Each structure stands twice: as structure tokens, then as C-alpha cells.
Amino acid sequence: MRNAIVTVTREIIGNAHILSFPERPRPYIVYQLPLYRGIVSGTNTRGSRISKEFEPTRFGVHRTWSREARIVGLADEQTYNGLGLYYYHARRSLAAYVSFFIHRGPHKPLGANMGSIGCVEICGAGEWDRFNNTIKSFTGL
């Protein structure tokens, strides 16, 4: 089995609009946060280096009825070894760092139709499946 490395860089490549989580006051307050360049890298069966890019978020807005909204999530650039990720079946996500996950994000990042608690979220229609298939392909699973 080969390694796959997942990196969420510091390079901002766009924006996403999200709602707070777990509480969403009405009328909805929409928060803007950055989309980053994400890279899955590894080697193919011939040993050649390969990589694919993705558009993840890594921040969210935590808000409860008793607390003001605050930014939460993984503030620093992150790199994960694909073999060290734990697939959490109940939520169809990958455990990446303590209590944060890598999971499906919004299909339309500017649609403001999801809340985020600060996990790394792979954004774009069909991108979560492409992300998972890339890791499978790169590792030989």
C-alpha cells in the first residue's frame, strides 16, 4: 500500500459563505470564510509523483443561544498522511486531528446552505467523492 498525503495550504483561492453551527439565529447571518488550496499527493503504481487539487475550508463559526458567534477550526496549514486517517463511517468523514474531521462540504460554497464547526470541508459538487477516490487510487486501496 502506498502513502497519500493530504495538505491544506495557507493559499486562499476563493471564499465560501456559511451559517453558524449548531445554532442559526433568524434572520440568518451569513459568514464569509476563505477557501484554501488543498492537495492530495502520492505516487502511482510506477512510482511517479502525482497530485490532485481540491478546495477545502478549515474554519467555521460556532454559536449557541448562550454564546456569541466565534471562529473555530484549524488555523494553521495542515498535512495528513492518508494511511493515518481514520474513516468514521457514521458521518462519512475522515478523522484528521483530535476532534476535527475531513468531510463533505457545501456543493455550492457561496450558497450559505450549511453550518460549519471548523472541520476541513471539501467543497464543490461531487468533490467529496473525487477526494475519496483520489485517496483510494493513490494508496492502491
N, C-alpha and C positions, 0 to 999 in steps of 0.2 A: 504494500500500500504506500502511496506517495503522500507527501505533505501538501496541504493547501493553506496559504497564509491569507487572512482577511485583514485588510488595513483600512481604517477610516482616517483619512488625512486631515490636515488643517485647511486645505484648499477649499474655499467656498465657491460653489459653481452655480448657485441659484438660491431661491427662497421657497419655503413652504409656509402654509397658513394652517394653524391648528387651533383646537379648542383646549381648555384646561381639562385636567383629569384628577380625581374622579368626579368632581362636581363642575357643572356647567351652568353658571347663572344665566338667567334670561333677562333682557335680551342677550344673546350670545356675544361674548367678547372674543374676537379673533386675534390670535397672536402670530406674529411673523418670526420665523426662525430660519437659520441657514440650512441649505442642502450642501453636503460635502462630497468631494470626490472619494469614492470607495473603490478599492481594488482587491480582487481575489487573484493571487498569483500562485504559480506552481510550475510543474513540468509535465510534459506529455509523455506518452509511452516510449518515445525515442530519446527522452532526456532533455529536450529543448524547452527553454523557459517560455511560459505562456502567461497571459493575464487578461482579465476582463474587468471593465469598469461598471460601477453602479452609483446610484445617487441616494445615499442614506442621510437621515437626520441623526443627531445624537443628543439633543436636548428636548425637554418638554416643559410644560407648565403644570405644577402641582397646585391644586386649590381645593380646599374643603370649605364647608359653610362656616367653620370657626377660624379659618386661617386665610390670610391674604394670599393671592397668587404669588408663586415664586418659581424661579428657573431651577430645574433639576436635570441631572443626567451626567453624561461622561464628557467633561470639559476638555480633556486632553486628547491628542491624537492617540489612536488605539490600534494595536496589531494583535491578531489572534491566530494561533495555529489551528487549522481546520480539524486536525485529529484530536485536539484537546477540547473541542466544542461538544457540549452535551445536548443531544436532541431532546427537547421537552415536548413530548407527544401531545399532551392535553391542550397546549396552546400553539402547537405547530411553530415552535420557536427554538432557537439555539441559545443555551445559557452561555454567556460570554464572560461576565465579570461580576462576581458576587451576586447581587440581586438584579442586575440588568440583563436583558436578553437582546439577541438579534432576531427580529421578526418582521413580518409583512407590515409595510407602512401604507399610507393612502395611495390609491390608484392615481388620483389627481392631487399632487402636492399643494396646489393653490386652492383646492376645493374646500378647505376648512370643514371637513366632514368627520374628522377623528380627533380624539384627545390623545395626548402623549404624556407619559410619565418619565421620559428621558431615556428609554431604551434606544438602541441603534435600530432604526426602522428603514428597511429597503423600500424606497418609493417608486411608484410608477406601475401602470397596468401590466401585469404579467411578470414584473421584475423579481418578485419573491420566488416564483418557480424557476426563473432563469438563474437566480443566485444559487438556489439549492442544487439545481442541475449542474451548474459550474463546479461547485464543490465536489459533487459526486464524480464528475468527469475528471477533475484534476487529481483526485485521490485514487481513482480506479475502483470506486465502490459500485 
